[in-house]
């Protein structure tokens, strides 16, 4: 079962968490939420060897 990615992404953007780990099984659930965000270009992911992606928020100030 996928986690509450709405809340986790909000926590990432607001600085409550430093990173968000998304396993391969949850990627589509994460992506469905991420693609509609104005800050999506500031949520940067690094793929791991096991398919997990670790995202962090990179503040650029270019979102509306």
Buried (B, 14 or more C-beta within 10 A) or exposed (E): EBBEBEEBBBBBBEEEBEEBBBBEEBBEBBBEBBEEBEBBEBBEBEEEEEEBBBBBBEEEEEEE
